[in-house]
Amino acid sequence: MTTTETSQDAGFGKELATGKFTDEMLTKMRNLIGTELRTEACVNNEYATRLAILRFAEGIGDDNPLWTDEEYAAAGPYGAIVAPPSFIFACLGSVQVGWPGLGGFHAETDVTFHAPIRVGDKITARVWFDGFDDPIESSFGGRRIKDYLRQEYWNQDGELVARFICSRMRFERTEMQKRRSSRKIEIPHPWTDEQLAKIEDDILAETPRGSEPRYWDDVQIGDELDTLTKGPIGLTDEIAYVASGAAPIPRLSAHAVALRRYKKHPKWAFRDPSTHALEPVYSVHYNDYAAQLQGAQIAYDVGIQRTCWQIHTLTHWIGDAGSVKAIHGQYRAHVYLSDVVRLGGKVVGKEIDADGDAVVHLETWAYNQREQNCMPGTATVVLPRRSGATA
């Protein structure tokens, strides 16, 4: 059963917009299935310039010289700087469509990669609304649905760079708020000086494999990836991610530009009771008050940001001569400011696939300090073969 949808005050309150799943809403959304969506307000980068790539790499904490050092990259397999595969999200992370007044979490990501992004490439994104599952009841946030956006990224030569299926959970914010106490944890995490020193030592010891090839022939089932550590996650980490050109949907703006957009779309914003400023719904990633209205404890990371860390882990392990072919990840828990996430994985299979690529199949994970796997996933990477090797 669904209820009758009621209109909401078009002004700006101190709460995020609230809505209910209704027959009318579900019918409207079914009628949108197959629609190609407008992307103009969500595009952050059209061109993969050297500085755009550098800014993005720094925003995800990836100092691989293949993305950042022109002299190093010139001697590499591409002959010049290339972007990390996750740079597609700095072109267009996602768009919003429908579900007025409902909350949303990015729930799951599937990406296939088809071509590298080189300096100077122009990347064009196209997005389609592919539909949604029927509403179900969950203990996490009450009634919810899962919808699907299909995003394709093309370069200036008409070559498909990547295809991204973005699955999002939509829920009624009032129900999510009611259950917030059941998910309560100690935040911020009470790290000791000794623990912080160990975390920082681990981070500084991490290095990409680089120019030394990791050969497919040498990889064994059960081999584990090097661990990559992110955290403790801070406010600047989230700001750096936004500044890198990733994620905001639509783009973040200020003053008159923002106000005119909010006047046109009142449900995009709320008035912060401390500063009295209008803030976007997206501020759940850096504003504790907004995050609590969304049913979380405090501000938390961006789903796609976590996927960028997953890809960072893969490119560190495979080396310059390898490539990422496909990834999958599920977002199982919030990563809150002050959390530490350790990402890794292990080899679960290898083959010469239908494309003739020497691929390695991986199980991947991302554990926080509470021993929760907050992003279980899988990946397929392509590795070089030793000279003269046969299938």
Sine and cosine of phi, psi and omega as CSV:
sin_phi,cos_phi,sin_psi,cos_psi,sin_omega,cos_omega
0.00,0.00,0.58,-0.82,0.11,-0.99
-0.83,-0.55,0.21,-0.98,-0.06,-1.00
-0.95,-0.33,0.13,-0.99,0.05,-1.00
-0.99,0.17,0.73,-0.69,-0.04,-1.00
-0.97,0.25,0.69,-0.72,0.04,-1.00
-0.92,-0.39,0.52,-0.85,0.00,-1.00
-0.96,0.30,0.38,-0.92,-0.03,-1.00
-0.85,-0.53,0.53,-0.85,0.03,-1.00
-0.79,0.61,0.76,-0.65,-0.04,-1.00
-0.99,0.17,-0.04,1.00,0.02,-1.00
-0.99,0.16,-0.12,-0.99,-0.04,-1.00
-0.95,-0.30,0.90,-0.43,0.05,-1.00
-0.99,-0.17,-0.08,-1.00,0.02,-1.00
-0.99,-0.10,0.27,0.96,0.04,-1.00
-0.82,-0.57,0.41,-0.91,0.18,-0.98
-0.94,0.34,0.46,-0.89,0.01,-1.00
-0.85,0.52,0.61,-0.80,0.03,-1.00
-0.85,-0.52,0.60,-0.80,0.01,-1.00
-0.54,-0.84,0.12,-0.99,0.01,-1.00
-0.81,-0.59,0.49,-0.87,0.19,-0.98
-0.93,0.38,0.82,-0.57,-0.01,-1.00
-0.76,-0.65,0.30,-0.95,0.07,-1.00
-0.85,0.52,-0.68,0.74,-0.02,-1.00
-0.89,0.46,-0.70,0.72,0.00,-1.00
-0.89,0.46,-0.73,0.69,-0.04,-1.00
-0.90,0.44,-0.62,0.79,0.04,-1.00
-0.90,0.43,-0.70,0.71,0.01,-1.00
-0.87,0.49,-0.67,0.75,-0.04,-1.00
-0.94,0.33,-0.59,0.81,0.06,-1.00
-0.89,0.45,-0.59,0.81,0.00,-1.00
-0.94,0.35,-0.30,0.95,0.01,-1.00
-1.00,0.03,-0.17,0.99,-0.07,-1.00
-0.85,0.52,0.76,-0.65,-0.03,-1.00
1.00,-0.03,-0.07,1.00,-0.03,-1.00
-0.96,0.27,0.71,-0.70,0.16,-0.99
-0.99,0.11,0.75,-0.66,-0.15,-0.99
-0.99,-0.10,0.47,-0.88,0.09,-1.00
-0.96,0.29,0.64,-0.77,-0.08,-1.00
-0.86,-0.51,-0.07,1.00,-0.17,-0.98
-0.82,0.58,-0.66,0.75,-0.08,-1.00
-0.97,0.23,-0.13,0.99,-0.08,-1.00
-0.91,-0.41,-0.12,0.99,0.00,-1.00
-0.96,0.29,0.76,-0.65,0.02,-1.00
-0.95,-0.31,-0.61,0.79,0.06,-1.00
-0.67,-0.74,0.72,-0.69,0.16,-0.99
-0.99,-0.14,-0.57,0.82,-0.09,-1.00
-0.92,-0.39,0.64,-0.77,0.06,-1.00
-1.00,0.05,0.96,0.30,0.05,-1.00
-0.97,0.26,0.26,-0.96,0.02,-1.00
-0.85,0.53,-0.69,0.73,-0.04,-1.00
-0.96,0.29,-0.57,0.83,0.05,-1.00
-0.89,0.45,-0.67,0.74,0.03,-1.00
-0.91,0.41,-0.70,0.72,0.01,-1.00
-0.88,0.48,-0.71,0.71,-0.02,-1.00
-0.89,0.46,-0.64,0.77,0.02,-1.00
-0.93,0.36,-0.72,0.70,-0.01,-1.00
-0.85,0.53,-0.68,0.73,0.03,-1.00
-0.91,0.41,-0.56,0.83,-0.02,-1.00
-0.93,0.36,-0.36,0.93,0.08,-1.00
-0.96,-0.28,0.07,1.00,0.05,-1.00
0.96,0.27,0.55,0.84,-0.06,-1.00
-0.92,-0.39,0.95,-0.31,-0.04,-1.00
-0.98,-0.20,0.47,0.88,0.05,-1.00
-0.86,0.51,0.85,-0.53,-0.05,-1.00
-0.90,0.43,-0.27,0.96,0.05,-1.00
-0.89,0.45,-0.44,0.90,0.03,-1.00
-0.99,-0.13,-0.35,0.94,-0.27,-0.96
-0.84,-0.54,-0.30,0.96,-0.14,-0.99
-0.88,-0.47,0.95,-0.32,-0.09,-1.00
-0.88,0.47,-0.67,0.74,-0.02,-1.00
-0.91,0.42,-0.71,0.71,0.02,-1.00
-0.89,0.46,-0.75,0.67,-0.07,-1.00
-0.91,0.42,-0.50,0.86,-0.01,-1.00
-0.88,0.48,-0.48,0.88,0.01,-1.00
-1.00,-0.02,0.00,1.00,-0.07,-1.00
-1.00,0.00,-0.11,-0.99,-0.11,-0.99
-0.92,0.40,-0.34,0.94,-0.03,-1.00
-0.98,-0.20,-0.19,0.98,0.02,-1.00
0.97,0.25,0.05,1.00,0.00,-1.00
-0.19,-0.98,0.15,-0.99,0.06,-1.00
-0.86,0.51,0.67,-0.74,0.21,-0.98
-0.85,-0.52,0.26,-0.97,0.03,-1.00
-1.00,0.01,0.50,-0.86,0.17,-0.99
-0.86,0.50,0.50,-0.87,-0.02,-1.00
-0.80,0.60,-0.54,0.84,-0.04,-1.00
-0.94,0.33,-0.08,1.00,0.01,-1.00
-0.86,0.52,-0.36,0.93,0.06,-1.00
-0.81,0.59,-0.56,0.83,-0.03,-1.00
-0.95,0.30,-0.30,0.95,0.10,-0.99
-0.99,0.10,-0.19,0.98,0.11,-0.99
-1.00,0.06,-0.76,0.65,0.09,-1.00
-0.36,-0.93,0.92,-0.39,-0.04,-1.00
-0.97,0.23,-0.70,0.72,0.03,-1.00
-0.07,-1.00,0.01,-1.00,0.12,-0.99
-0.71,-0.71,0.25,-0.97,0.07,-1.00
-0.96,-0.28,0.55,-0.84,0.07,-1.00
-0.50,-0.86,0.79,-0.61,0.17,-0.99
0.90,0.44,-0.37,-0.93,0.01,-1.00
0.81,0.58,0.80,0.60,-0.06,-1.00
-0.86,0.52,0.77,-0.63,0.07,-1.00
0.99,0.13,-0.08,1.00,0.00,-1.00
-1.00,-0.03,0.48,-0.88,0.10,-0.99
-0.99,0.13,0.21,-0.98,0.00,-1.00
-0.47,-0.88,0.64,-0.77,0.17,-0.99
-0.81,-0.58,0.66,-0.75,0.17,-0.99
-0.93,0.37,0.83,-0.55,-0.15,-0.99
-0.97,-0.25,-0.55,0.83,-0.17,-0.99
-0.37,-0.93,0.55,-0.84,-0.02,-1.00
-0.73,-0.68,0.73,-0.69,0.17,-0.99
-0.77,-0.63,0.82,-0.57,0.01,-1.00
-0.72,-0.69,0.69,-0.72,0.22,-0.98
-0.91,-0.42,0.68,-0.73,-0.03,-1.00
-0.95,-0.32,0.71,-0.71,-0.13,-0.99
-0.85,-0.52,-0.37,0.93,-0.02,-1.00
-0.41,-0.91,0.52,-0.85,0.06,-1.00
-0.95,0.31,0.36,-0.93,0.11,-0.99
-0.97,-0.24,0.88,-0.47,-0.04,-1.00
-0.98,-0.20,0.37,-0.93,0.06,-1.00
-0.83,0.56,0.76,-0.65,0.01,-1.00
1.00,-0.09,-0.23,0.97,0.04,-1.00
-0.88,0.47,0.60,-0.80,0.15,-0.99
-0.98,-0.22,0.85,-0.53,-0.06,-1.00
-0.96,-0.29,0.83,-0.56,0.04,-1.00
-0.91,-0.40,0.77,-0.63,-0.01,-1.00
-0.96,-0.27,0.66,-0.75,0.14,-0.99
-0.83,-0.56,0.61,-0.79,-0.13,-0.99
-0.71,-0.70,0.69,-0.72,0.05,-1.00
-0.80,-0.59,0.58,-0.81,0.13,-0.99
-1.00,0.04,0.92,-0.38,-0.11,-0.99
-0.99,-0.10,0.04,1.00,0.08,-1.00
0.91,-0.42,-0.23,-0.97,-0.09,-1.00
-0.38,-0.93,0.36,-0.93,0.10,-1.00
-0.99,0.12,0.40,-0.92,0.06,-1.00
-0.90,0.43,0.48,-0.88,0.00,-1.00
-0.86,0.51,0.62,-0.78,0.10,-0.99
-0.75,-0.66,0.27,-0.96,0.07,-1.00
-1.00,-0.08,0.67,-0.74,0.05,-1.00
-0.70,-0.71,0.48,-0.88,0.05,-1.00
-0.95,0.30,-0.37,0.93,-0.05,-1.00
-0.94,0.34,-0.71,0.70,-0.08,-1.00
-0.51,-0.86,0.42,0.91,0.00,-1.00
0.96,0.26,-0.55,-0.83,-0.03,-1.00
-0.92,0.40,0.70,-0.72,0.00,-1.00
-0.49,-0.87,0.32,-0.95,0.13,-0.99
-0.76,-0.65,0.26,-0.97,0.09,-1.00
-0.84,-0.55,0.84,-0.54,0.01,-1.00
-0.91,-0.40,0.13,-0.99,-0.18,-0.98
-0.68,-0.73,0.81,-0.58,0.14,-0.99
-0.91,-0.41,0.76,-0.66,0.06,-1.00
-0.97,-0.25,0.84,-0.54,-0.04,-1.00
-0.86,-0.50,0.74,-0.67,0.03,-1.00
-0.84,-0.54,0.69,-0.72,-0.02,-1.00
-0.90,-0.43,0.83,-0.56,-0.07,-1.00
-0.86,-0.52,0.55,-0.83,0.07,-1.00
-1.00,-0.09,-0.01,-1.00,-0.11,-0.99
-0.92,0.39,-0.26,0.97,0.02,-1.00
-1.00,-0.09,0.18,0.98,-0.02,-1.00
0.96,0.28,0.37,0.93,-0.03,-1.00
-0.99,-0.13,0.77,-0.64,0.05,-1.00
-0.94,0.35,0.85,-0.53,0.01,-1.00
-1.00,0.00,-0.71,0.70,-0.04,-1.00
-0.34,-0.94,0.44,-0.90,0.12,-0.99
-0.82,-0.58,0.77,-0.63,-0.14,-0.99
-0.80,-0.60,0.86,-0.51,0.12,-0.99
-0.98,-0.20,0.92,-0.39,-0.03,-1.00
-0.98,-0.20,0.90,-0.43,0.03,-1.00
-0.97,-0.25,0.78,-0.63,-0.06,-1.00
-0.83,-0.55,0.60,-0.80,0.11,-0.99
-1.00,-0.07,0.79,-0.61,0.07,-1.00
-0.93,-0.36,0.68,-0.74,-0.11,-0.99
-0.53,-0.85,0.24,-0.97,0.06,-1.00
-1.00,0.06,0.88,-0.48,-0.13,-0.99
-0.86,0.51,-0.58,0.82,-0.02,-1.00
-0.89,0.46,-0.61,0.79,0.02,-1.00
-0.95,0.32,-0.63,0.78,0.03,-1.00
-0.90,0.44,-0.65,0.76,0.02,-1.00
-0.90,0.44,-0.62,0.78,-0.01,-1.00
-0.87,0.49,-0.52,0.86,-0.08,-1.00
-1.00,-0.09,0.06,1.00,-0.09,-1.00
-0.87,0.49,-0.63,0.78,-0.04,-1.00
-0.90,0.44,-0.46,0.89,-0.01,-1.00
-0.95,0.31,-0.28,0.96,-0.01,-1.00
-0.96,-0.29,0.23,0.97,-0.12,-0.99
-0.91,0.41,0.71,-0.70,0.05,-1.00
-0.68,-0.73,0.18,-0.98,0.00,-1.00
-0.98,0.20,0.94,-0.34,-0.03,-1.00
-0.69,-0.73,0.71,-0.71,-0.09,1.00
-0.92,0.40,0.40,-0.92,-0.05,-1.00
-0.94,0.35,0.68,-0.73,-0.08,-1.00
-0.99,0.11,0.95,0.32,-0.01,-1.00
-0.93,0.36,0.59,-0.81,0.13,-0.99
-1.00,-0.01,0.30,-0.96,0.04,-1.00
-0.87,0.50,-0.62,0.79,-0.02,-1.00
-0.92,0.40,-0.66,0.75,0.02,-1.00
-0.90,0.43,-0.67,0.74,0.00,-1.00
-0.90,0.43,-0.64,0.77,0.02,-1.00
-0.89,0.47,-0.66,0.75,0.02,-1.00
-0.91,0.42,-0.68,0.73,0.03,-1.00
-0.86,0.52,-0.73,0.69,-0.04,-1.00
-0.93,0.38,-0.59,0.81,0.08,-1.00
-0.88,0.47,-0.68,0.74,0.01,-1.00
-0.88,0.47,-0.69,0.73,-0.01,-1.00
-0.89,0.45,-0.70,0.71,-0.05,-1.00
-0.94,0.34,-0.34,0.94,0.01,-1.00
-1.00,0.10,-0.20,0.98,-0.05,-1.00
-0.97,0.25,0.66,-0.75,0.02,-1.00
-0.50,-0.87,0.58,-0.81,0.05,-1.00
-0.94,0.35,0.45,-0.89,0.02,-1.00
-0.90,0.44,-0.58,0.82,0.12,-0.99
0.96,0.28,-0.70,-0.72,-0.16,-0.99
-0.98,0.19,-0.18,0.98,0.05,-1.00
-0.98,0.19,0.92,-0.38,-0.08,-1.00
-0.89,0.46,0.60,-0.80,0.22,-0.97
-0.98,-0.20,0.94,-0.34,-0.10,-0.99
-0.99,0.10,0.67,-0.74,0.06,-1.00
-0.83,0.56,-0.63,0.78,-0.07,-1.00
-0.88,0.47,-0.46,0.89,-0.10,-1.00
-1.00,-0.03,-0.24,0.97,-0.07,-1.00
-0.98,0.21,0.67,-0.74,-0.01,-1.00
-0.87,-0.49,0.52,-0.86,0.11,-0.99
-0.84,0.54,0.74,-0.67,-0.01,-1.00
0.99,-0.15,-0.26,0.97,0.08,-1.00
-0.84,0.54,0.61,-0.79,0.00,-1.00
-0.95,-0.31,0.56,-0.83,0.09,-1.00
-0.95,0.32,0.39,-0.92,0.15,-0.99
-0.91,0.40,0.62,-0.79,0.01,-1.00
-0.97,0.23,0.68,-0.73,0.07,-1.00
-0.89,-0.45,0.74,-0.67,-0.10,-1.00
-0.92,-0.38,0.73,-0.68,0.07,-1.00
-0.83,-0.56,0.82,-0.57,0.08,-1.00
0.79,-0.62,-0.02,-1.00,-0.09,1.00
-0.85,0.53,0.73,-0.68,-0.05,-1.00
-0.91,0.41,0.78,-0.62,-0.02,-1.00
-0.84,-0.54,0.11,-0.99,-0.01,-1.00
-0.86,0.50,-0.65,0.76,-0.01,-1.00
-0.92,0.40,-0.51,0.86,0.08,-1.00
-0.87,0.49,-0.64,0.77,0.01,-1.00
-0.95,0.30,-0.64,0.77,0.04,-1.00
-0.90,0.44,-0.68,0.73,0.01,-1.00
-0.88,0.47,-0.58,0.81,0.02,-1.00
-0.92,0.39,-0.68,0.73,0.05,-1.00
-0.90,0.44,-0.71,0.71,-0.02,-1.00
-0.91,0.42,-0.37,0.93,0.01,-1.00
-0.95,0.30,-0.16,0.99,-0.01,-1.00
0.99,-0.17,0.19,0.98,-0.09,-1.00
-0.97,-0.24,0.53,-0.85,0.36,-0.93
1.00,0.08,-0.78,0.63,-0.16,-0.99
-0.81,0.59,0.72,-0.70,-0.06,-1.00
-0.68,-0.73,0.99,-0.12,0.03,1.00
-0.98,0.17,-0.05,-1.00,0.00,-1.00
-0.82,0.58,0.58,-0.81,0.10,-1.00
-0.96,0.29,0.59,-0.81,0.00,-1.00
-0.57,-0.82,0.10,-0.99,-0.11,-0.99
-0.74,-0.68,0.33,-0.94,0.18,-0.98
0.80,0.60,-0.77,-0.64,-0.14,-0.99
-0.89,0.46,-0.60,0.80,0.01,-1.00
-0.87,0.48,-0.74,0.68,0.00,-1.00
-0.91,0.41,-0.70,0.72,-0.06,-1.00
-0.87,0.49,-0.67,0.74,0.01,-1.00
-0.89,0.45,-0.61,0.79,0.04,-1.00
-0.92,0.39,-0.67,0.74,-0.01,-1.00
-0.93,0.38,-0.58,0.82,0.06,-1.00
-0.89,0.45,-0.58,0.81,0.02,-1.00
-0.97,0.24,-0.55,0.84,-0.03,-1.00
-0.75,-0.66,0.98,0.21,-0.10,-0.99
-0.85,0.53,-0.47,0.88,-0.05,-1.00
-0.97,0.23,-0.06,1.00,0.07,-1.00
-0.98,0.20,-0.24,0.97,-0.19,-0.98
-0.66,-0.75,0.27,-0.96,0.13,-0.99
-0.59,-0.81,0.27,-0.96,0.00,-1.00
-0.99,-0.16,0.87,-0.49,-0.01,-1.00
-0.92,0.39,0.82,-0.57,-0.07,-1.00
-0.94,0.35,-0.32,0.95,0.00,-1.00
-1.00,0.09,-0.72,0.69,-0.07,-1.00
-0.99,-0.15,-0.29,0.96,-0.09,-1.00
0.92,0.39,0.16,0.99,0.04,-1.00
-1.00,0.10,0.44,-0.90,0.13,-0.99
-0.99,0.16,0.75,-0.66,0.00,-1.00
-0.83,-0.56,0.54,-0.84,0.02,-1.00
-0.98,0.18,0.35,-0.94,0.08,-1.00
-0.83,0.56,-0.55,0.83,-0.01,-1.00
-0.85,0.52,-0.33,0.95,-0.05,-1.00
-0.92,0.38,-0.04,1.00,0.14,-0.99
-0.82,0.57,-0.33,0.94,-0.04,-1.00
-1.00,0.03,-0.09,1.00,0.05,-1.00
-0.53,-0.85,0.09,1.00,-0.03,-1.00
-0.80,-0.60,0.92,-0.39,-0.07,-1.00
-0.87,0.49,-0.64,0.77,-0.03,-1.00
-0.88,0.48,-0.72,0.70,0.02,-1.00
-0.89,0.46,-0.66,0.75,0.00,-1.00
-0.88,0.48,-0.63,0.78,0.02,-1.00
-0.92,0.40,-0.60,0.80,0.08,-1.00
-0.90,0.44,-0.45,0.89,0.01,-1.00
-0.99,0.12,-0.08,1.00,0.01,-1.00
0.99,-0.12,0.10,1.00,0.04,-1.00
-1.00,-0.08,0.09,-1.00,-0.02,-1.00
-0.99,0.13,-0.80,0.60,0.08,-1.00
-0.58,-0.82,-0.13,-0.99,-0.01,-1.00
-0.85,0.53,0.53,-0.85,-0.09,-1.00
-0.65,-0.76,0.23,-0.97,-0.09,-1.00
-0.94,0.33,0.11,-0.99,0.06,-1.00
-1.00,-0.07,0.67,-0.75,-0.01,-1.00
-0.82,0.57,-0.76,0.65,-0.01,-1.00
-0.89,0.46,-0.51,0.86,0.07,-1.00
-0.86,0.51,-0.68,0.73,0.01,-1.00
-0.90,0.44,-0.64,0.77,0.05,-1.00
-0.90,0.44,-0.59,0.81,0.09,-1.00
-0.87,0.50,-0.61,0.79,0.06,-1.00
-0.92,0.40,-0.64,0.77,0.05,-1.00
-0.86,0.52,-0.72,0.69,0.00,-1.00
-0.91,0.41,-0.62,0.78,0.08,-1.00
-0.84,0.55,-0.69,0.72,0.03,-1.00
-0.87,0.50,-0.67,0.74,-0.03,-1.00
-0.92,0.38,-0.73,0.68,-0.05,-1.00
-0.93,0.37,-0.50,0.87,0.11,-0.99
-0.89,0.46,-0.60,0.80,-0.11,-0.99
-0.99,0.14,-0.63,0.77,-0.14,-0.99
-0.98,0.18,-0.38,0.93,-0.03,-1.00
0.99,0.13,0.10,-1.00,-0.10,-0.99
-0.88,0.47,-0.55,0.84,-0.10,-0.99
-0.99,0.10,-0.16,0.99,0.03,-1.00
-1.00,-0.03,0.13,-0.99,0.06,-1.00
-0.53,-0.85,0.44,-0.90,0.04,-1.00
-1.00,-0.03,0.80,-0.60,-0.05,-1.00
-0.98,-0.20,-0.60,0.80,-0.01,-1.00
-0.36,-0.93,0.52,-0.86,0.09,-1.00
-0.65,-0.76,0.42,-0.91,0.13,-0.99
-0.62,-0.78,0.64,-0.77,0.05,-1.00
-0.46,-0.89,0.59,-0.81,0.08,-1.00
-0.90,-0.44,0.66,-0.75,0.01,-1.00
-0.99,-0.14,0.96,-0.30,-0.17,-0.99
-0.99,-0.16,-0.30,0.95,-0.03,-1.00
-0.39,-0.92,0.42,-0.91,0.10,-1.00
-0.91,0.40,0.59,-0.80,0.24,-0.97
-0.97,-0.23,0.95,-0.30,-0.11,-0.99
-1.00,0.04,0.40,-0.92,0.18,-0.98
-0.83,0.56,0.72,-0.70,-0.10,-1.00
1.00,-0.07,-0.18,0.98,0.03,-1.00
-0.97,0.25,0.41,-0.91,0.16,-0.99
-0.88,-0.47,0.72,-0.69,0.00,-1.00
-0.85,-0.52,0.77,-0.64,0.05,-1.00
-0.92,-0.39,0.87,-0.50,-0.08,-1.00
-0.97,-0.26,0.60,-0.80,0.02,-1.00
-0.28,-0.96,-0.30,-0.95,0.00,-1.00
0.07,-1.00,0.05,-1.00,0.05,-1.00
-0.56,-0.83,0.40,-0.92,-0.01,-1.00
-0.98,0.21,0.79,-0.62,0.02,-1.00
-0.87,-0.49,-0.11,0.99,0.03,-1.00
-0.09,-1.00,0.33,-0.94,0.08,-1.00
-0.46,-0.89,0.54,-0.84,-0.03,-1.00
-0.25,-0.97,0.20,-0.98,0.28,-0.96
-1.00,-0.09,0.92,-0.39,-0.17,-0.99
-1.00,0.10,-0.07,-1.00,-0.08,-1.00
-0.90,0.44,-0.38,0.92,0.05,-1.00
-1.00,0.08,-0.04,1.00,-0.05,-1.00
0.99,0.10,0.15,0.99,-0.01,-1.00
-1.00,0.08,0.62,-0.79,0.11,-0.99
-0.99,0.10,0.98,-0.18,-0.15,-0.99
-0.93,-0.36,0.45,-0.89,0.10,-1.00
-0.85,-0.53,0.75,-0.66,0.03,-1.00
-0.99,-0.16,0.71,-0.70,-0.12,-0.99
-0.80,-0.60,0.57,-0.82,0.29,-0.96
-0.99,-0.10,0.74,-0.67,-0.03,-1.00
-0.85,-0.52,0.35,-0.94,-0.01,-1.00
-0.51,-0.86,0.21,-0.98,0.05,-1.00
-0.51,-0.86,0.98,-0.19,-0.07,-1.00
-0.99,-0.17,0.71,-0.70,0.13,-0.99
-1.00,-0.03,-0.01,-1.00,-0.06,-1.00
-0.94,0.34,-0.21,0.98,0.07,-1.00
-1.00,-0.02,0.18,0.98,0.02,-1.00
0.89,0.46,0.50,0.87,0.13,-0.99
-0.99,-0.10,0.73,-0.68,0.14,-0.99
-0.99,0.14,1.00,-0.09,-0.14,-0.99
-1.00,0.09,-0.04,1.00,0.13,-0.99
-0.43,-0.90,0.97,0.25,0.14,-0.99
-0.92,0.39,0.59,-0.81,-0.03,-1.00
-0.28,-0.96,-0.11,-0.99,0.05,-1.00
-0.64,-0.77,0.28,-0.96,0.05,-1.00
-0.42,-0.91,0.43,-0.90,0.14,-0.99
-0.80,-0.60,0.80,-0.59,0.00,-1.00
-0.84,-0.54,0.45,-0.89,0.04,-1.00
-0.97,-0.26,0.75,-0.66,0.03,-1.00
-0.85,-0.52,0.44,-0.90,0.07,-1.00
-0.94,0.33,0.38,-0.93,0.08,-1.00
-0.96,-0.29,0.43,-0.90,0.05,-1.00
-0.93,0.37,0.55,-0.83,-0.04,-1.00
-0.83,0.56,0.76,-0.65,0.04,-1.00
1.00,0.09,-0.04,1.00,-0.03,-1.00
-0.95,0.31,0.51,-0.86,0.04,-1.00
-0.86,-0.51,0.35,-0.94,-0.04,-1.00
-0.91,0.42,0.00,0.00,0.00,0.00
